[in-house]
Amino acid sequence: MSEIQDAVAQETNRRLEKAVGELGDKYAQGKGGMDTSVDGPTGTAYKQKAAEMNQSRKALKKLKEQEEAHKEALVKDQKVEKAIKNDEEFEDDAELERLREARLRQLQNQKVEKAIKNDEEFEDDAELER
C-alpha cells in the first residue's frame, strides 16, 4: 500500500513541477496574468488587446489613405505641369507666361497647404488615440 502512495505522491509532484515550469515560462514570455477563456475572448485583457489592434489598424489605414491621396495629387500636379510645359505654341507670349507662372505657384501653394492640413489631421487623430 505504501508503494501505491509513493507512486501517487511521485506522480503528483511530477505534475506540479511541470505546471510550475510552464507557468514560469508563460510569465517569462510576458503572457502571464492575462485572462483566458474556454469559450472565447471575453476578458478585459482581450478587450484591451483588441482595442489596441483596432487603433493601430485604423491609424495604418488612414496613413495609407493619406499616402494614396498624396500620390494622386502628385500625379495630377505633374499632369498639369506637363501640359503647361508642353504648350509651346504660345511660348513667346509674355502675358501668357506670367499667367502660367502664377497658376503654377498657386498649384504648388495648394499642394503645400493640403499636405500641412493632412499632417495636422493625422497628428490630431494620433493624439486622440493616445
ABEGO torsion letter per residue (X at the ends): XAAAAAAAAAAAAAAAAAAAAAAAAAAAAGABGBBBBAAEBABAAAAAAAAAAAAAAAAAAAAAAAAAAAAAAAAAAAAAAAAAAABAAAAABAAAAAAAAAAAAAAAAAAAAAAAAAAAAAAAAAAAAX
